[in-house]
Amino acid sequence: MGIALGRVHISYNDFCWCTPEEFEEVCKAWQETRDAEYKENWERTRLLATITIQPHVKQKLTAQKLLPFAWDKKTSSVPKAKRMTAEQRRKRMDEVAKKLGTTV
């Protein structure tokens, strides 16, 4: 609930009406937006650094050579997490609700 209300900024009522699957999609979209903003800022910084340094070196620089980032690589070495079944997600939501003293 902290992520929903504090980070994603959805209302308490909207959070309560979400199914676990819907909330998972909301969180995924929010995280993708945050990742895109993060990468965009670093790409801008990298380009500015390349433009600034280029007049002072003989060889032609590229932004990727000057400052390589992990996301420049095509393959990811991070294994994908196993997805929980709908029943497992519901059980987990019930456990969290019990801890918070609410019902889902």
Backbone bond lengths (Angstrom), bond angles and torsions (degrees), N, CA, C in turn:
res aa  C-N    CA-C-N  psi(-1)  N-CA   C-N-CA  omega(-1)  CA-C   N-CA-C  phi
1 M - - - 1.439 - - 1.535 109.36 -
2 G 1.332 116.69 -32.16 1.460 119.56 179.60 1.515 112.28 -61.61
3 I 1.316 116.37 -39.93 1.466 120.10 178.28 1.523 109.96 -66.19
4 A 1.318 116.31 -44.68 1.468 120.64 -177.72 1.518 111.85 -61.37
5 L 1.314 116.33 -49.24 1.464 120.09 -175.53 1.525 112.53 -83.31
6 G 1.334 116.77 -39.68 1.454 120.00 -173.89 1.515 115.37 -86.65
7 R 1.319 117.33 -36.92 1.460 120.44 -175.98 1.525 113.17 -101.04
8 V 1.316 115.57 -50.31 1.466 120.50 -176.36 1.529 111.03 -80.83
9 H 1.321 116.26 -22.93 1.467 123.70 178.06 1.526 113.43 63.77
10 I 1.346 115.89 43.26 1.463 117.76 170.37 1.528 106.98 -94.96
11 S 1.299 115.46 155.21 1.467 119.28 -176.79 1.531 110.01 -71.54
12 Y 1.326 114.98 160.05 1.458 120.66 178.86 1.527 110.56 -60.10
13 N 1.335 116.47 -42.86 1.468 119.98 179.71 1.522 111.65 -63.07
14 D 1.336 116.86 -42.96 1.466 119.31 177.86 1.526 110.66 -62.69
15 F 1.328 116.50 -40.44 1.462 119.87 177.81 1.524 110.92 -60.93
16 C 1.322 116.59 -44.31 1.468 120.36 -178.61 1.528 111.93 -65.59
17 W 1.313 117.46 -30.44 1.463 120.98 -179.04 1.525 112.64 -83.48
18 C 1.331 117.68 -14.91 1.475 120.66 -179.70 1.521 110.96 -71.48
19 T 1.306 115.26 140.99 1.460 119.33 168.31 1.526 106.47 -80.83
20 P 1.315 118.07 162.17 1.469 119.23 176.95 1.533 112.21 -56.30
21 E 1.332 117.17 -37.36 1.467 120.89 179.23 1.532 110.91 -65.52
22 E 1.326 116.88 -41.73 1.461 120.51 179.12 1.522 110.86 -65.64
23 F 1.329 116.29 -42.70 1.466 119.43 179.71 1.517 110.77 -65.38
24 E 1.319 117.06 -37.34 1.469 120.82 177.06 1.529 110.38 -60.28
25 E 1.320 117.26 -42.25 1.469 120.97 178.71 1.527 111.73 -66.80
26 V 1.328 116.64 -38.39 1.472 120.82 176.64 1.517 109.59 -61.18
27 C 1.328 116.81 -47.19 1.469 121.07 -179.92 1.518 111.61 -63.47
28 K 1.326 116.49 -39.60 1.456 119.79 179.81 1.528 110.64 -64.87
29 A 1.316 117.31 -43.85 1.472 120.93 178.88 1.521 110.69 -64.35
30 W 1.331 117.30 -41.10 1.465 121.09 179.13 1.525 110.37 -62.69
31 Q 1.349 116.82 -44.11 1.466 121.08 -179.58 1.526 111.20 -65.67
32 E 1.319 117.99 -39.97 1.469 121.06 178.02 1.526 110.99 -62.57
33 T 1.322 116.66 -39.43 1.466 121.03 177.51 1.519 110.37 -64.29
34 R 1.325 116.74 -45.30 1.474 120.83 178.94 1.524 111.34 -62.39
35 D 1.346 116.85 -42.88 1.466 120.59 178.89 1.521 111.12 -63.03
36 A 1.325 117.16 -41.74 1.467 121.30 -179.83 1.526 110.72 -63.64
37 E 1.322 117.23 -42.20 1.475 120.61 178.03 1.528 110.87 -63.62
38 Y 1.316 116.76 -42.54 1.458 122.01 179.58 1.527 110.63 -60.63
39 K 1.332 115.66 -49.55 1.463 119.89 -179.42 1.518 111.49 -64.70
40 E 1.320 117.66 -40.22 1.459 121.50 179.75 1.529 110.90 -60.29
41 N 1.316 117.42 -42.92 1.463 120.73 178.41 1.526 111.83 -63.22
42 W 1.334 116.76 -42.77 1.455 119.50 178.91 1.523 112.02 -70.42
43 E 1.305 118.42 -35.23 1.466 121.16 176.30 1.531 110.28 -62.34
44 R 1.310 116.63 -41.73 1.464 121.71 178.47 1.531 110.23 -63.03
45 T 1.326 116.63 -43.41 1.464 121.38 178.87 1.523 110.71 -64.17
46 R 1.310 116.49 -42.61 1.466 120.86 -179.99 1.522 111.11 -63.75
47 L 1.321 117.06 -41.89 1.465 120.50 178.87 1.527 110.91 -64.33
48 L 1.317 116.92 -42.85 1.461 120.93 178.43 1.529 111.06 -62.20
49 A 1.313 117.31 -41.52 1.469 121.25 177.61 1.524 110.60 -62.66
50 T 1.305 117.50 -41.72 1.462 121.39 179.58 1.524 110.90 -63.85
51 I 1.310 117.08 -45.86 1.466 121.55 179.54 1.525 110.48 -62.88
52 T 1.313 117.44 -37.61 1.457 121.92 -178.61 1.530 111.79 -69.87
53 I 1.320 117.11 -40.19 1.462 121.98 -175.23 1.528 112.72 -83.65
54 Q 1.318 119.24 -28.85 1.466 123.04 -172.90 1.536 114.06 -51.29
55 P 1.323 120.98 -44.41 1.467 119.10 -179.27 1.534 114.12 -64.20
56 H 1.307 118.06 -15.08 1.457 121.87 -174.58 1.529 113.86 -101.73
57 V 1.324 117.68 3.22 1.472 121.51 178.17 1.517 109.49 -127.01
58 K 1.335 116.20 152.87 1.467 120.21 -177.08 1.526 112.55 -80.24
59 Q 1.321 116.91 -44.21 1.463 118.76 -178.25 1.525 110.84 -77.54
60 K 1.331 114.99 156.05 1.458 119.91 178.99 1.522 109.28 -75.48
61 L 1.310 115.57 127.49 1.465 121.32 179.07 1.520 110.66 -96.37
62 T 1.304 114.64 149.99 1.463 119.82 166.83 1.524 106.48 -118.77
63 A 1.292 115.19 153.86 1.465 119.67 -179.29 1.528 110.66 -60.12
64 Q 1.341 116.98 -37.84 1.466 120.84 -178.18 1.528 111.53 -68.89
65 K 1.352 117.53 -34.23 1.464 120.00 177.77 1.522 111.32 -73.99
66 L 1.315 116.50 -38.57 1.453 120.70 -178.29 1.524 112.11 -67.40
67 L 1.306 116.18 -44.78 1.459 120.65 -175.75 1.536 109.12 -141.71
68 P 1.334 117.09 83.29 1.470 119.06 -178.91 1.536 111.79 -72.39
69 F 1.306 115.20 141.38 1.465 121.60 177.61 1.518 109.44 -114.33
70 A 1.315 115.76 158.48 1.469 121.05 -179.89 1.520 111.27 -60.53
71 W 1.325 117.75 -35.14 1.463 119.81 -176.71 1.529 112.58 -77.24
72 D 1.332 118.46 -4.55 1.462 120.97 174.87 1.523 111.26 -70.98
73 K 1.337 116.11 -25.45 1.459 120.59 179.79 1.518 109.29 -74.19
74 K 1.311 116.43 139.57 1.466 121.29 -177.02 1.525 113.12 -73.95
75 T 1.330 116.89 -35.83 1.466 119.34 -176.89 1.516 109.78 -100.76
76 S 1.286 114.87 147.66 1.459 120.96 178.61 1.515 109.04 -107.53
77 S 1.325 116.70 132.50 1.458 120.46 179.42 1.533 111.74 -91.30
78 V 1.315 116.87 -1.70 1.464 120.75 -179.83 1.526 108.62 -84.03
79 P 1.325 116.98 121.75 1.469 118.40 179.31 1.521 110.77 -70.21
80 K 1.322 115.66 146.22 1.459 120.05 178.32 1.526 109.87 -74.27
81 A 1.308 114.97 140.31 1.469 120.26 178.51 1.525 109.51 -72.60
82 K 1.311 115.73 147.49 1.460 119.78 177.37 1.518 108.81 -70.50
83 R 1.312 116.18 136.74 1.467 120.71 178.72 1.518 109.49 -79.94
84 M 1.319 115.02 139.20 1.461 120.90 176.33 1.524 108.56 -77.81
85 T 1.313 115.66 148.12 1.460 119.49 175.46 1.529 108.07 -73.90
86 A 1.321 116.00 165.40 1.462 120.55 178.91 1.531 110.41 -59.73
87 E 1.313 116.34 -38.11 1.462 120.45 179.59 1.540 111.18 -66.28
88 Q 1.340 117.15 -40.65 1.456 121.09 178.33 1.536 111.08 -66.09
89 R 1.326 116.38 -39.47 1.470 120.17 178.71 1.527 110.50 -65.39
90 R 1.331 116.70 -42.62 1.465 120.83 179.56 1.527 109.86 -62.55
91 K 1.333 116.82 -43.81 1.457 120.94 178.93 1.526 110.29 -61.10
92 R 1.330 116.82 -42.40 1.470 120.83 179.55 1.530 110.70 -64.76
93 M 1.319 118.00 -42.18 1.462 121.45 178.23 1.532 110.45 -62.59
94 D 1.335 117.19 -38.99 1.463 120.76 177.40 1.528 110.84 -63.74
95 E 1.336 117.31 -40.85 1.466 121.47 178.46 1.532 110.57 -62.22
96 V 1.314 116.28 -44.37 1.462 120.68 179.75 1.524 110.23 -65.16
97 A 1.331 116.26 -42.49 1.471 120.00 179.78 1.529 111.00 -61.98
98 K 1.340 117.15 -38.77 1.464 120.76 178.35 1.527 110.61 -62.33
99 K 1.338 116.17 -41.99 1.456 120.14 179.27 1.518 111.29 -63.68
100 L 1.332 116.23 -35.20 1.448 120.38 -179.51 1.528 112.99 -84.46
101 G 1.321 116.24 -9.56 1.456 120.25 179.37 1.529 113.23 78.47
102 T 1.324 116.81 24.25 1.465 121.11 178.01 1.516 108.92 -121.62
103 T 1.322 115.85 175.69 1.460 120.14 176.40 1.522 108.71 -121.17
104 V 1.316 115.38 152.53 1.463 121.24 178.47 1.490 109.40 -111.16
